[in-house]
Amino acid sequence: MTESHTSNVERTEDPGRSQFVVVANRLPVKLADDGSWSLSPGGLVSAMLPVMRERTGAWVGWDGSAGGNDDRFEFEGIRLSTVAISQQEHDDYYSGACNETIWPLYHGSIEAAQFHRETWAAYRDVNRRFADAACAEVAEGGTVWVHDYQLQLVPQMIREQRPDAKIGYYLHIPFPPLELLARLPWRQQVLDGLLGADVVGVQTQADARNVLSGVRRFCKRDDVTFAADGGIVRSAQTTSVVKAFPISVDYAAIAAESATDDVDLGVKRLRNELGDPEVVLLGVDRLDYTKGIDLRLKAIRELLIERRLDPRKTAVVQVAVPSREDVLGYDEVRNRVEQLVGTINGDFGELGRPVVQYIHKSLPFSELLVLYRAADVLLVTPFQDGMNLVAKEYAASRVDERGALVLSEFAGAAEELTDSFLVNPYDTEGLKDQIEAAVAMEEDEEQRRMAAMRTQIESNDLAAWAKAFLALLAMA
Ligand code: F6P
């Protein structure tokens, strides 16, 4: 979610191997055209970077540029091994198969998923290169942890070359139910790919059930056992455990940074700049059609029309981080969002005082913290979301135990953050009622709910997530 330039990326010639290797589509840092490096966008990187800082190991991934060659760098003690992606592969693998086929299909087909044989061929080829790079990087008997929907074939490809390695796989986005998975012409390849891993981790129990029903229906396996929180899949050669590991945030680090005088001062300054409103509503999202940004703006507009929110006393801040601008569907959602922002400000703003402050860029984490602390209500209203770490970051940052969270039932975080105001984002009236209730909540109720959410996150933080996954993998 954050963009901060970093200069501590250095080229290395060292071809050594590591006992612990993370494989993800993106490296933690991305390379701009001018040769500068900055942190990569997205929840995966913000979760895995602190995990890697605690360990010694290598990270195999793409540097975000088109073209170039495979290369080796070092960043904050992490060995980086880049997998080069050509412009054609960017179009076919990244934009096509990853983000126009799998992404929409796995998010409930909110946008129609595209199925093209040539983009799938690119997906397979690029997965093969990631697998080869991982095999070159991992030491004998080492551990490889593969991440996310871009690399579902990689576990099996590594297994074929390196039976000595322990292989983990973690999916950061939802896994679709049978009726959606069934549409994917390559569903069996995907499931076989995943089952190359000793442990297949997913965000929620519903996702674990979906993987297991997919395996039962589309794969020939000797034995698929369902358990309360996951299951075991056996074949003659392999055994994979499929289990939910809800991902989290570095609670202690966020809380500590949020408790500083700088943040307190920043909050006062920001609220003042917003015109000292009674209510600050906040949204922080990648500008993605799954996030329901347009729906929440529509609900806010109706609340303003109905005078259930007072435009003179309300400020709305929406941070929309640019994302996948060449991919189908992203342009349209940007237009819808920006049109709604314009309509609300045109109808309810005053000169020099728009109701909605909209920024289309990524912000450094220090600025996000000030926004989190300044917001009376955070709106997280996706149609479907693997977890949504913004919701957890918000609660972790509220060291003052103030603030309310309006959270979609369809975000993975809803399984844990039951003290939020849960909403069905498709139900505009329900969404409006919950926003209104969150705004009107009494202080002691606000404190009780926020404290409960914070305790939940503190006892299930990022370190606990990584430890639980890796402990199970170590036993495989
Ligand atoms: O988990 C969601 C995710 O797709 C990550 O895999 C990814 O790094 C992030 O969102 C941002 O998306 P992208 O890498 O396509 O910019």
Boltz pocket constraint, residues with backbone or C-beta under 6 A from the ligand:
constraints:
  - pocket:
      binder: B
      contacts: [[A, 25], [A, 26], [A, 41], [A, 42], [A, 43], [A, 44], [A, 45], [A, 148], [A, 149], [A, 172], [A, 173], [A, 323], [A, 324], [A, 386]]
      max_distance: 6.0
